Amino acid sequence: MVRGVPMDEREMYAEMNALLGSIAKAFDLEPQEAARAVEAGEVGIEMREDFRGERYLAAQYRGRSAQIYQGAIKRPPESMTSPSNS
């Protein structure tokens, strides 16, 4: 339900597909891989708000993180998200 208006099934699936597509893009996965990872509980997702008051999803997958905004994906530099090989 969005602002008191029930979402029809097509809208719900469109929103879910958009979310899975964004997760896939954020972590360089195929959409099917992203769906499997979400179903398996391998992707952590949390709603947050940045310093400008813009809402985004903070997502984590296998030690990597991304901020998923509507229309944009922000990632920290690789050196901050990947374990060191040394």
C-alpha positions in Angstrom: 0.0 0.0 0.0 1.4 3.4 -1.0 -0.1 6.4 0.8 -3.4 4.5 1.5 -3.7 3.2 -2.1 -3.3 -0.6 -2.5 -0.7 -1.5 -5.1 -1.9 -3.9 -7.7 0.0 -7.1 -8.4 1.7 -5.8 -11.6 3.0 -2.7 -9.8 4.3 -4.8 -7.0 6.2 -7.1 -9.4 7.5 -4.1 -11.3 8.8 -2.6 -8.1 10.4 -5.9 -7.0 12.0 -6.3 -10.4 13.4 -2.8 -10.3 14.8 -3.4 -6.8 16.4 -6.7 -7.9 17.8 -5.0 -11.0 19.4 -2.3 -8.9 20.9 -4.8 -6.5 22.3 -6.8 -9.5 23.8 -3.7 -11.0 25.2 -2.5 -7.6 27.1 -5.8 -7.2 27.8 -6.7 -10.8 25.4 -9.7 -10.7 22.9 -11.2 -13.1 19.4 -10.4 -12.0 18.8 -14.1 -11.3 21.9 -14.2 -9.1 20.6 -11.2 -7.2 17.3 -12.8 -6.7 18.9 -16.0 -5.4 21.2 -14.0 -3.1 18.3 -12.0 -1.6 16.2 -15.2 -1.1 19.2 -16.9 0.6 19.6 -13.9 2.9 23.0 -13.1 1.5 22.1 -9.5 0.8 21.6 -7.1 3.6 19.3 -4.1 2.9 18.5 -1.2 5.2 16.5 2.0 4.5 18.6 5.1 5.3 18.6 8.8 4.7 21.7 10.8 3.7 22.8 14.2 5.0 20.7 15.9 2.4 17.6 14.1 3.5 17.5 11.8 0.5 16.4 8.3 1.1 18.4 5.3 -0.2 18.9 1.6 0.4 22.2 0.7 2.1 23.0 -2.8 0.7 25.7 -5.2 1.6 26.8 -8.4 -0.2 29.8 -10.5 0.5 31.8 -7.8 2.1 30.9 -5.1 -0.4 28.5 -2.2 0.1 26.5 0.2 -2.0 24.0 3.0 -1.6 21.1 2.5 -3.9 19.2 5.7 -4.7 16.4 6.1 -7.2 18.3 6.5 -10.4 21.8 6.2 -8.9 24.1 3.8 -7.2 27.0 4.9 -5.1 29.8 2.7 -3.9 32.7 3.3 -1.6 36.2 3.0 -3.2 37.2 -0.7 -3.6 40.0 -0.3 -1.0 37.4 0.4 1.6 35.1 -2.5 0.8 37.4 -5.4 -0.2 39.5 -7.3 2.3 43.2 -6.8 1.9 45.2 -9.5 0.3 48.3 -8.8 2.3 
